[in-house]
C-alpha cells in the first residue's frame, strides 16, 4: 500500500526567508501525481502545487517550488520569500493510477515569524 | 473560477441522529470524493463516486455511511446514526482532467 510520510510536525521560518518542507512516499507504481495542500486556520484545503511523476522538471508556482527526486521517492516543498499568510498546515499527498483517492501525510505546521 | 461548495458549514447533532452533508462539485468533473479530518489529524479518504455509483471506499465507510447523487448537481453524504467519534471536518472534493482534486470548504460536524 502507498504511504506518505512527513517527518517534520512543525517548522518555523522568519518572514522573507526560505523554508523547505520534507515529504517522502512509498509506492510500487511508476505513474502517479504528487501534491502539496495548504490548510490555514479556516481549515479549507488549498492546492499549492502539483507534480507529475513522469516529468523530470520540478514544478514551480510563484514562490513555491518542489524538489522531486523520483528514485529517492522524495517530494519536498520550498517556500521562498516567506510571508505571514504562508503560516498554515501543509499536507503532502499522493495520487496513483490504481489508487483512486489522495493519500495524505500527517502534515507540517508552518509558523512564520515577523 | 468554478469551485466546490458545501453546506452546511457547521452542523451540530445529537448522538444517534441522522445527518446529511451536501456538496455541489465542479460541474464538468466526473469523480467525486468525501474525506474526513478529525481535529489535529490527517485527512482520511472515505469514499469515491463515479458514474452514479461508489468507485472505492475505505474501512471507515461502514454501513452507517451512504452517498448519493440525487440530481445532476448535488452529492450527499449521509450518516445514519451518528457517534461521538464521527465529530470531524468532512470535505467533499472533485477531480478534474489533470487529476487535481479541488476541495470544498468543509462541513464541521459536531456530535454531542
Contacts between the chains, C-beta under 8 A, distances in Angstrom:
chain1	res1	chain2	res2	distance
A	33	B	99	5.0
A	35	B	100	7.3
A	35	B	101	7.7
A	37	B	103	7.7
A	42	B	105	7.5
A	43	B	37	7.5
A	43	B	89	5.6
A	43	B	105	8.0
A	43	B	106	5.6
A	43	B	108	7.6
A	44	B	103	7.1
A	44	B	105	5.1
A	44	B	106	6.7
A	45	B	43	7.2
A	45	B	91	6.1
A	45	B	93	7.8
A	45	B	103	3.8
A	45	B	106	7.6
A	46	B	103	7.8
A	47	B	100	6.0
A	47	B	101	7.6
A	47	B	102	7.0
A	47	B	103	7.8
A	50	B	98	7.6
A	50	B	99	7.7
A	50	B	100	5.8
A	91	B	42	7.0
A	91	B	43	6.5
A	93	B	43	7.9
A	95	B	99	5.8
A	95	B	101	7.3
A	100	B	31	7.3
A	100	B	48	5.1
A	100	B	55	5.7
A	100	B	56	5.0
A	101	B	33	6.1
A	101	B	35	7.9
A	101	B	45	4.1
A	101	B	48	5.5
A	101	B	56	6.4
A	101	B	58	7.9
A	102	B	33	7.8
A	102	B	35	7.5
A	102	B	43	7.5
A	102	B	45	6.8
A	102	B	93	7.8
A	102	B	101	5.7
A	103	B	45	7.3
A	104	B	42	4.9
A	104	B	43	4.5
A	104	B	44	7.6
A	105	B	42	6.6
A	106	B	41	7.5
A	106	B	42	4.7
A	107	B	42	6.0
